[in-house]
Structures are given as structure tokens and as C-alpha cells.
Amino acid sequence: MDKNIKIEQLIQRFEQLDFLKPEINKVVDAIVNSYSSGGKLLVCGNGGSAADADHIVGELMKSFERKRPVNQKLKATLENIDASRGEYLADNLQQGFPAISLNAHSGLISAVANDIDADMVYAQQVTGYGNSGDILIGISTSGNSQNVIDALIVAKAKGLITIGLSGKTGGKMKAYCDFLINVPETRTAFVQELHLPVYHTICMMVEDALFKK
């Protein structure tokens, strides 16, 4: 399905997001280009936005709407290692797009918060995981979450592409975002309600681009 159709489906349901079509298309292109070059995606947020970060990773790391069989090289290697179990693995595993939710590592987060500073919990992980050409998505309904901003600053310093999901104003973090999707709401719950269909659309469009029928 043409990516423009997915955008139009989004706007039909949420007309207030029409102004974001160009930015969403740019974000999809950036993610597809990063994945095509061997990059990965890092995501972070707090509270409900942390749950959104996990949700995004869940859609990327396994099949979402399309079948994503593993490639023939991996299939053959699996079957060569173990003919029976390898065939089962090859038939049932799904190709994932490398994505890491930075809020998912409770032991590491507590160590950073205790030993360094609570604001560094995501920035420290970007320092370790991030490489030039990778992508960081920072989610903050206000745009002012310091730990997300610090992660974006480190990401830019390391050559990552930075994407922000925020509310209407973009807050302080917009200064550190290559691309900003600022949905037109200010109340936390209302912002989060619009973030979900946006990132679902992005994930569908990325999948379409990389797994065309």
C-alpha cells in the first residue's frame, strides 16, 4: 500500500493532524533509510510515554500488519545447524527491525539514577547504544522532560537522527530534534491519545517500505 494512503487514513480519522503529514513522511523516510543502512532505533519517555516507547518497539521488532519471514540466508543457516529445529525456527521467526526501549532496563536505570543522576538514565544508554546514523525518538507530552532532553543532546553529539513526539508547543526539546511531531493538544492525556495513531501509522509505513508485497 502506498504510504500516502496510510497518511490519508490517519487524517480521515484525526483531521487535526493534517498539518503533520509532511513531517510524518520525513520521519518515515529517515527511519527507513537508517534501517536500510544497518541502523537501529532507540526510544524513550516517561510514564505513559514510557509505555508508548515499549509499544513502538513491540510493533517494530516483530510483524505488525505484514508477514516478515526471515531472509533466505538465515533460513539456510538455521537449517544447516539443526535440520529439524532450524526449519521450525526459520518457518516461525519474524524479521525484526532493531529497536530498543530505553525505559525497559530497570536494573540499569536504577544504577544510573543511584550512581550518577536520575536525569541521566536515558542519556547514559544513548552513550552506550547509539551510533552515527541510528535514530532516537524522544517522547514527552510537554516537551520539557529533562531526561529525554539530555538523551536528545547526547544523540545529536553522537550523530544520531533525533525525532521528538510532543504536544502543541514542542517545549524545550524541539531545539534538539531534527524532526518534531507536535500534536495539537496540551493536556497530557489528550496528547498521548494522538501520539498512538501517529506512531502506529509510522510503524505501518516503515513496514510497508521494507516488506513490500
C-alpha positions as CSV (number, residue, x, y, z in Angstrom):
1,M,0.0,0.0,0.0
2,D,1.3,3.4,-1.0
3,K,2.5,5.3,2.1
4,N,0.3,8.3,1.1
5,I,-2.8,6.1,1.6
6,K,-1.7,5.3,5.2
7,I,-1.3,9.0,5.8
8,E,-4.7,9.8,4.4
9,Q,-6.3,7.0,6.5
10,L,-4.8,8.7,9.6
11,I,-6.1,12.1,8.6
12,Q,-9.6,10.8,7.8
13,R,-9.8,9.7,11.5
14,F,-7.9,12.6,13.0
15,E,-8.4,15.7,10.8
16,Q,-6.5,17.9,13.3
17,L,-3.2,16.1,12.3
18,D,-3.4,17.2,8.7
19,F,-0.6,19.7,9.2
20,L,1.8,17.0,10.3
21,K,1.7,15.0,7.0
22,P,5.0,16.4,5.7
23,E,6.8,15.8,8.9
24,I,5.4,12.2,9.3
25,N,6.6,11.4,5.8
26,K,10.1,12.8,6.6
27,V,10.2,10.7,9.8
28,V,9.3,7.5,7.9
29,D,11.9,8.2,5.3
30,A,14.6,8.8,8.0
31,I,13.7,5.6,9.8
32,V,13.6,3.5,6.5
33,N,17.0,5.0,5.4
34,S,18.5,4.2,8.8
35,Y,17.3,0.6,8.8
36,S,18.4,0.2,5.2
37,S,21.9,1.3,6.2
38,G,22.1,-1.1,9.2
39,G,21.0,1.4,11.8
40,K,18.8,0.9,14.8
41,L,16.1,2.8,16.7
42,L,16.2,3.9,20.3
43,V,13.1,5.2,22.1
44,C,12.5,6.8,25.5
45,G,9.8,8.5,27.5
46,N,8.3,8.7,31.0
47,G,5.1,7.4,32.5
48,G,2.5,6.8,29.7
49,S,5.2,7.9,27.2
50,A,7.4,5.1,28.5
51,A,4.6,2.7,27.7
52,D,4.4,4.2,24.3
53,A,8.1,3.6,23.8
54,D,7.6,-0.1,24.7
55,H,4.6,-0.1,22.3
56,I,6.7,1.3,19.4
57,V,9.4,-1.3,19.9
58,G,6.8,-4.1,20.0
59,E,5.4,-3.1,16.6
60,L,8.9,-2.9,15.1
61,M,10.6,-6.0,16.5
62,K,8.1,-8.4,15.1
63,S,5.4,-8.5,12.3
64,F,2.8,-5.7,12.7
65,E,0.5,-5.8,9.7
66,R,2.6,-7.6,7.1
67,K,4.3,-11.0,7.1
68,R,8.0,-10.7,7.7
69,P,9.7,-14.0,7.1
70,V,13.4,-14.3,7.9
71,N,15.7,-14.0,4.9
72,Q,16.9,-17.0,2.9
73,K,20.4,-16.8,4.2
74,L,19.4,-17.0,7.8
75,K,16.8,-19.7,6.9
76,A,19.5,-21.9,5.3
77,T,22.0,-21.3,8.2
78,L,19.4,-22.3,10.8
79,E,18.6,-25.5,8.9
80,N,22.2,-26.3,8.5
81,I,22.8,-26.0,12.2
82,D,19.9,-28.2,13.1
83,A,17.7,-29.6,10.3
84,S,14.6,-30.2,12.4
85,R,14.6,-27.3,14.9
86,G,16.3,-25.0,12.4
87,E,13.4,-25.5,9.9
88,Y,10.9,-24.8,12.7
89,L,12.7,-21.6,13.7
90,A,13.0,-20.5,10.1
91,D,9.3,-21.0,9.5
92,N,8.1,-19.2,12.6
93,L,10.6,-16.4,13.4
94,Q,9.8,-13.0,12.1
95,Q,12.2,-10.4,10.8
96,G,12.5,-7.6,13.4
97,F,13.6,-4.0,12.9
98,P,16.2,-3.3,15.6
99,A,14.6,-1.2,18.2
100,I,15.3,-0.7,21.9
101,S,13.1,0.9,24.6
102,L,15.4,2.7,26.9
103,N,13.0,2.7,29.8
104,A,12.8,-1.2,29.8
105,H,16.0,-1.8,31.7
106,S,15.1,-1.4,35.4
107,G,18.4,-2.6,36.8
108,L,20.4,-0.3,34.6
109,I,18.1,2.6,35.2
110,S,18.3,2.2,39.0
111,A,22.1,2.0,38.8
112,V,22.4,5.2,36.7
113,A,19.9,7.0,38.9
114,N,21.7,6.0,42.1
115,D,25.3,6.3,40.9
116,I,25.2,9.2,38.5
117,D,22.0,11.2,38.3
118,A,18.3,10.4,37.6
119,D,18.3,12.7,34.7
120,M,21.0,10.6,33.0
121,V,19.0,7.4,32.8
122,Y,18.4,7.7,29.0
123,A,21.5,9.8,28.1
124,Q,23.8,7.1,29.5
125,Q,22.1,4.5,27.4
126,V,22.4,6.6,24.3
127,T,26.1,6.9,25.1
128,G,26.4,3.2,25.1
129,Y,23.9,2.1,22.4
130,G,23.9,5.0,19.9
131,N,26.0,5.2,16.7
132,S,26.0,7.7,13.9
133,G,23.1,7.1,11.6
134,D,20.9,5.5,14.3
135,I,17.7,7.2,15.4
136,L,16.5,8.3,18.8
137,I,12.8,9.0,19.3
138,G,12.2,11.1,22.5
139,I,8.6,11.2,23.7
140,S,7.5,14.0,26.0
141,T,3.9,15.4,26.1
142,S,5.2,18.7,27.4
143,G,8.5,18.6,25.5
144,N,10.3,19.6,28.7
145,S,11.2,16.2,30.3
146,Q,14.9,16.7,31.3
147,N,15.9,13.1,30.9
148,V,14.5,13.0,27.4
149,I,16.2,16.3,26.5
150,D,19.5,15.1,27.8
151,A,19.2,11.9,25.7
152,L,18.5,14.0,22.6
153,I,21.5,16.2,23.3
154,V,23.8,13.2,23.6
155,A,22.2,11.7,20.5
156,K,23.0,14.8,18.4
157,A,26.5,14.8,19.8
158,K,26.9,11.2,18.6
159,G,25.4,11.8,15.1
160,L,22.1,10.1,15.7
161,I,19.0,11.4,13.9
162,T,16.6,12.9,16.6
163,I,12.9,12.7,16.5
164,G,10.5,14.2,19.0
165,L,6.9,13.3,19.8
166,S,5.4,16.1,21.9
167,G,2.4,18.3,22.5
168,K,1.4,21.5,20.8
169,T,4.4,23.7,21.6
170,G,7.2,21.1,21.4
171,G,8.7,22.5,24.6
172,K,12.4,22.8,25.1
173,M,13.2,19.6,23.4
174,K,12.3,20.9,19.9
175,A,15.7,22.7,19.8
176,Y,17.4,19.3,19.7
177,C,15.0,17.5,17.3
178,D,15.8,17.0,13.6
179,F,12.1,16.2,13.2
180,L,9.3,17.2,15.5
181,I,5.8,15.7,15.6
182,N,3.9,18.1,17.9
183,V,0.3,17.0,18.1
184,P,-2.1,19.9,18.6
185,E,-3.0,19.3,22.3
186,T,-1.6,20.4,25.6
187,R,-3.3,18.1,28.2
188,T,-1.2,15.1,28.8
189,A,-3.9,12.5,28.2
190,F,-5.1,14.2,25.0
191,V,-1.5,14.4,23.7
192,Q,-1.0,10.7,24.4
193,E,-4.3,9.9,22.7
194,L,-2.9,11.4,19.5
195,H,0.6,10.0,19.8
196,L,-0.7,6.4,19.4
197,P,-2.3,6.7,16.0
198,V,0.7,8.7,14.7
199,Y,3.3,6.2,15.7
200,H,1.1,3.3,14.6
201,T,1.0,5.0,11.2
202,I,4.7,5.5,11.2
203,C,5.3,1.8,12.1
204,M,2.9,0.6,9.3
205,M,4.6,2.9,6.7
206,V,8.1,1.7,7.7
207,E,6.9,-1.9,7.5
208,D,5.3,-1.3,4.1
209,A,8.5,0.3,2.8
210,L,10.8,-2.6,3.9
211,F,8.4,-5.5,3.3
212,K,6.6,-4.7,0.1
213,K,4.5,-7.5,-1.3
